[in-house]
Amino acid sequence: MVWKRRSYTYTKAQAPVLSGDLEEDLDLEEDEDLEVFSKNPSLAVGSSVSSSVVQGSLVHSPGALVRSSGSMVNQYGLEEEEEEEEEEARGGVPTRDLFVTVDHPESHVTAIETFIVYRVLARTTRGDFDSSEYEVHRRYQDFLWLRGKLEEGHPTLIIHPLPEKFVMKGLVERFSEDFIETRRRALQTFLSKTAEHPMLSRSPQLKVFLTEQDLTAIKKQGPSFLSRMGDSVRAAAIAVRGVRARPQEFGAMQDYADEFSCKMSALDKVTQRIIKEQNEYLEELSQYGPLYSQWAELEADLSEPLRGVAGCLDLCGRETEEQLRHLTEVLQPTLHQYLLCADTLKTVLRRRDHIQAEFEAKNDALASSAVSKKGDLETLKEEAAGLEERVESANSALKGDWARWGDAMRYDLREALVSTADKNQDYYEKCLAVWETFLLSQKTPPGQEED
């Protein structure tokens, strides 16, 4: 991580102000998450809002809203890392050849149900695809089908979770714009993580999902209901039996998954509570400023400072709204996704245990005297050998994917936390600048004090 000192200038009051060449210093891309104070049109001097803060003495040259002289945001800024290094840090392949976009959600109403359909765009340079671009439309249950197929083919790989299918009644409207957009972003993350995965991105099921226009016939293919029931009963029996000799490293993974789940659950709950409180604060703030404006109409002598306070409250409300948007669109979704990932970790570890338990059961049957026929004994030996290879394969896949997932998790959480810290710092700096500018405008110039 490379730190770079930001340049700044001073006003007559010796308060540092970000210079206009900040964007060049930081080499910011167009889609950079960092927001520069001087680029915010809502705070530009000369706008209708800024001019309403105070009148007369507050109007300075462009960029004259001041920041605290001790502000850290005026001292340092982060430079972007190279794209390939970021890709490797996320645990993906350094050179990607498959890119997927989920957009344009549309509501469909039928006689029996209402559902949302998303457009899925895929671009690739792979030779096993007939075309370089594909456009299909998928609903949520299609994503569920894909993830289920990926789990069947790769039981001990850590597959990124999908957003929950159901929401608590009264908590959020299922077909509201906010809910649909939140789900779209989560589906986008799921497909992006899958496309970045070195093994899952080569899955034939993913290729079918991205290229076939209609999945109806394909989704009907698969094991019968009785076969699935048999697998469920066998898995339940193995779960009751348990694993006798689980390797120590997988025990440590289980402990980590349990602890990780507790921590993420606590963070998710606290973040949701903060968002709720910030929403309430924003609502109160929107009602607070107009009261000062109404008061200013009754007090001619206090009109200027009262209108100034009203303008400051309005600007602070706008910045609070931006901070709240970041919390709801960046931090909270990231925390919640990794809370769901904790359940995925536990499920993957249980699948590994089931494979080992099945192998141990075969070995017990082989060691017992219950098998008398030579043919049955040979068959049992072959099954045991096959299960032994399956255990080794499952262990190897899980250990490799655990390290890859850990790298990606640390990268995603670090990005979310750092960007939130930057946004919070920026938020408080802007609010501080608004009030400092107001205070400067209210100072009486020397020599004009009243007797």
N, C-alpha and C positions, 0 to 999 in steps of 0.2 A: 504494500500500500504506500503510495507516494503522496507526501504532503507538500503543498505549495502555498507560499505566503500570498495573501490577497493584497492588492494595492488599494489605497484609499486616499481621500483628500480631506481637507478640513474646512469647515465654515468659519465665519468670524468668531463663532462661539467655541471654536476648537473642538467641535464634535465631529468624529469621523463619518464620512459619507462614502458609500461604495462608488467607485469611479465608473465611468461609462465603458471602459475597456475590460470590465470584469469577465464578460463572456469569452473574450479572446484569451484572457489569462487562464481560464479554467478549461478551455477547449470543450465546451459543452456541446453535445449533440442536440438536434432538434427535439428528440424525444426524451431528453434528460429529465430525471425526476426532480433535480434540484431547481428551485425557483429563485430567481434573482430579484432582490427587493426593488431595484430601479426599473425592472421590466413590468411590474404589476400596474396595469392601467388604472386600477381602482385607487391607487395611492399617488398617481401622477398629479403634480401640482398643475392647476388650471382646469382640472375636471370639476364637474358640478358638485361632487361630494367634497373634494378637497377644499374648494373655495368656500364651502358652507361651514367648514370647521370654525374658521374665524375670518374676519374681514380686515382688509388693510395690511397690517404689519406681518401677517402670517405668510403672505405670498412672497416666496423667494425664487431664486433661479431653479431650473429643473433639477430634481434630485435633492432638494434642500431639506426634505424630512430627515431629521437627524437620528443617529443611533447613539447608544451609550458609548463613551470613549473607551470603556473597558471591555467592549463586546468581543467575544471570541469569534463571532461570525465575520468580523472585520479583519481577522488575523489569519485564519487558515481555511483552506478548502481542499476537497478531495479531488484527485484526478482519477479518471476512469482507467481501469486495468484493460489489458488487451483482451479482445473477444475470445481468442482461443484459450487463454488462461482461465477466463471465467467459465468457459464450457467445460474444461477439465476439472475445475473446482466443483462444478455441479455434478460431476461423476459421469458426464455424458461422453460421447466420442468427440475428439477434437474437431473433426471435420464432419459437419452434418450434411446429409443429402436428402433429407425428408423434412418438409415444413408443413405444418397443419394449422389452419385457422378456423375457429368456430365463431360465426356471426349471424346477423339477420334473423333473430328469433321471430317466429310468426305463430299466432294463436290459431288453432284449428278446432272447430266445434262440430261435433257429430250428434247423432240422435242419442248416443249413450255416454259420451264422454267429451271433455275438453282437454286439449293437450297442446304443448308447444313444440314446434319443429324448428330445428336449427340448421343453417347451412354450414356444411363442412367443406372447406377448400384444402386440397393437398397439392403440393408442388414437390417434385422429386427429379433427380438425375439418375436414378437407379435403372439399370438395364432390364431388370425383371418386371418393370412396369411398362405397359403398352404405350402409355402417354406420359407427358411430363406434368400435366395438370388435370385435376379431377374436381368435379363439383357434385356433391350428393347432399341429400337432406335427411337428417336423423332426429328422432325424438329421444327422450330420456331412456326409455326401455331399450333402445338400440345400444346405447352406451353401456347399460347393464349387461346386455348380451355379450358385448365385446370383452368387458372385464371378466365375466364368468368364463369365457373361452380361454382367455389368457391365464387365468388361475388353473384351469384344467390342464393346459399344456405346460405350465411352469409353476407347479405347486409351491416351490420354496423360493421363488423370486418375489421381491417386495414391489408390488404393483401399487401405484399411487391411487388413493381412494377417490371415489366419486362423491359429489355432494349428496346429502341425505335425500331420500325420495319424498319423505313426508315432513311437514313442518307442524309445529304446535299451533293449534287453532287459537286465534286471537293474538298470537305473537306477530304474525306477518301475513299479509294477504298473498295467497299462493300465486295468483296471476298478476300481481302488481308489477309495475315496471322495475322497481328496485329488486324485487325477488328474482325476476327473470334475468336481469343483468348480472346479479350475483351468481346465479346458477350458470349462466353462460361463461363467466370468467372461470368458474370452477371446472366446467367441462373443457374449456380451453387448456387449463393447466394439466388436467388429466391426459389429454391427447398429446400435449407438448412433452410431458414427462415420458410418455410411452414412446413417442417418436425419437426422443433422445437416448432411450435405453439401448445398449448395444445388442441385446438379445430380443427384447420385446418388439423392437422396431422392425425385426425381420420375421415376425410372426405372420403366417398366412392369414390368420383371422383379422389382423390389423389391415392387411392389404385388401381383403374382401370388404371390410368396413369402409375403407376409403374409396373404393372403386366401384362397387356394385350399386346400381341405382335402387334395387328392391331387395331387401334382406328377408322377406317373408318366407320364401321357399328354403333358403339356407338356414334360417333359424329353426325350422321344423326338423332339420336333420340333427341326429344326436342319439344318445342312449334313451331307451324306453323308460317309462315311469317305474316299472318293476325293477329294472336294472338300477335306477337311481335309489329306489327304496332299499335294495340290497346293499348298495354301497353305504348308505346312511346307517343301516343296522350294524354292518361290519365296523364302521368307524366308531359307533357308539360303544360296541363291545371292546374295541381296542382302547378307547378312552378310559373305560372302567378298569381295564387291566393295567394300564399305565406302562411307563418305561422303567426298566430296572437299572440300566447303566447309561444314563444320559451323559455324554461328554461334558466336562466341566465348562468348556467355552460356551456351550449352548445354555447351560444353567446361568452363566453370567449374562448372556443375552436376554434371558427371561427376566432376570432381576432388573436389568436396565430398562426393558420395555415397560415393566410395572412402574418403575420410578418415573420414567419419561411420561407415561400416561397421567400420573398424578400431577406432575408439574404443569403439563400442558393444559390439563383440565382447570387447574387453578388460574393460570394466566388467561385462559379463554373466558372464564367467568368474570374475572376482574375487568378485563378489557370491555366486555359487553356492558358491565355496570358503568364504566367510565363513559362509554358512548351514550348510554341512556342519560346520565347526568349532564353531559355536554349538550345533548339535545334540549334538555330542560333549561339549561343556562342560556342557550341560544334563543329559546322562545321568550324567556324573561328579558333578555337584552333587546330583542326586537320591540318590546313594549316600553322599554325604559327610555330610549332616546326621544321618541315623540313627546313624552311628558315634558322634557326640557324645552322642546320647541314651542309647545303650547304655553309654557310658563313665560318664555321670552316675549310672547305677544302681550303679556300683562305687565311686564316690568321693563320700561323703556331704558332705564339706567343700567340694567343687567342684561339687556338684550344680546349684546355681543358675546360675553362669556357663556351665557346660557346656550346660545346657538352653537358656540364652539364645542361645548360639552356634548351637545346632541350629535354634532358631526363626528366627534371622536368615538362616541358609542356606536355610531353607524359603521365606521371603518373597522372598529374592533369586532363588531358582529360579523362583518364580511370575512375577516381573517379567521374568526372562530369557525365559521362555516367551512372554510378551506381546510382547517386543521381536522375538523370532524370528518370531512370527506376522505381525507388521507387515512384516518383511523378505520373507517368502515370499508374502504376499498383496498387497503394495503395490509395494515397490521392485523386486524381481526381475521380476515380470510386466511392469511398465512398461518396464524396460530391455530385456527380451527381445522385447517387441512392437516396439520401435523398432529392435532389431537386425534383425528380419524386415522392417521398413519400409525399411531400407537396401537390401535385395535388391529390394524393390518399386521404389524409386527407380531403380536400375540397369536394371530391366526396362522401365520406362516410357521411360527415355532411349533404350534400344535400339529400342523401337517407333517412337519419333520419328525416329531415324536410318534405320530401314527405310523409313518413308514418304518421307523426303527422298531416300534412295538410289534408290527406285523412280521418283521424279520425275526425278532426274538421268539414270537409264537411258533413260527416255522421251525426254528432251531429246537425248541422244546419238544415239538411233535416228532422231530427227527431223532432226538435223543431218547425218547420214550420207547417202550416195547409195544406200543399200540399198533405199529405198522408191521405186519407180518409178511405181506406179499412183496416179492422182489421188485415187481413193476411199480407198485405204489411207492416203494422206498426210493427208487430212481427218480420218479416224478417229483417227490418231495425234495430230493437233493437239488434238482434243477430249479425248482421254485425258490428254494432257500438261496441258491447262488444268484438267481436273478434279483431277489430282494436285497441281497448284500450289495450288489452293484448299484441298485437303486438308492440304498442308504448312502453309499459313498458319493454318488452323483448329487443327491439332495444336500448332503453336508457341504460339498464343494461349492455348489451353486449358492447356497445360503450365505456361506462365509464371504464369497466374493461380492455378492449383492449387498450384504450388510455394510461392507466398507464403502461401496459406491453410494448407497443410500445415505450413510452417515456424512459423507462429503457434501452431497447435494443438500441434505437437511441443514448442515451448518452454514452453507452458503446462503440458502434461502432465508433462514432466520436472521443471519447477520445482516443481509441486505434490508430486510424488513425493519429490524431494530435500528440500524444506522440511519435509514431514511426517515424513520419516525423521530429519532432524536434530532436530526437535522430540521425536520418540519416543525417540531416543537420549539427549537431554538429560534428558527425563523419567525414563528408565530409570536413569541414573546418579544423578540427584537422589534418587529413591526408595530406591535401594540405599544411598546415603550416609546418608539419613535413618534407615534401619533400624539401621545400625551406630553412628551418632551417639547414637541413643536408647539403644542397648544400653550404650554407654560411659558415658552420663550415669547410667544406673541402677546402674553399678558403682562410682561415686564415693562415698567414705565421707563423710558429713556432717561439717562442722567440729565439733570437740569430742568426736568419738567415735572418734578415732584410738586404736589399740591402743598400749600402752606398749612 
